[in-house]
């Protein structure tokens, strides 16, 4: 064990020693080369159309996020993208066994995984949820914006249209198709109209997950203000009936509890009956 003792002059010499060691350590750190880090990546991709048609396999090679060569099953060989990649692609293309293995990956890797994942990808069906939200148009006082919100569906292909009394409306604005975080989609269909009494608006949705079109109706009477007025009327009517019944019960109880005064007949009172003609003096 080696111990360093500072001179008795104080902490000045010790401070100088610490500074010297710190400078030497910093100098040694800057003189050394940092460790080299290289990133090599390989990405295997499968491209195909509906029903797995046109299956294409890509084997892409990267160094430090730069693609330098790739194998394309459509041409059956490697293609270099950089100077090093051209040299590497030529070496791989001259290896017959390696190239045959890459070609076989079209069936071994792509078609196999396509069949395994098909029920969860191409055959996946999630029916849409439809909700109609009316709102007042900011441009006109009597104009309404009817928004048909269609959400939670998969795949993304969908048909949404507005009907007014069974007739398709052409003044419909469609919002951009949005992708949700749960691998489903959403789209809004906006109709600007002036609702009239008796009209029926229908948002009709056709999707591959539905056996028949999904229709949701909206009528002006069923709007939020109309429902509030209807609810207020119902509550007033119920309260009126309750007050009437309570008042009737109180009235009947009061009437039944009223005492009636009756004068009992006098039992000692004798009634004098005079026979006819006997009380008359002849």
Buried (B, 14 or more C-beta within 10 A) or exposed (E): EEEEEEEEEEEEEBEEEEEEEEEEEEEEEEEEEEEEEEEEEEEEEBEBEEEBEEBBBBBBBBBEEEBBBBBBBEEEBBEBBBEEBBEBBEEBBEEEEBBEEBBEBBEEBBBEEBEEEEEEEEEBEBBBBBEBEBEEEEEEEEEBBBBBBBBBBBBEEBEBBBBBEEEEBEEBEEEEEEEEEEEBBBBBBBBBBEBEEEBBBBBBBBBEBBEEEBEBEBEBBEBEEEEEEEEEEEEEEEEEEEEEEEEEEEEEEEEEEEEEEEEEEEEEEEEEEEEEEEEEEE
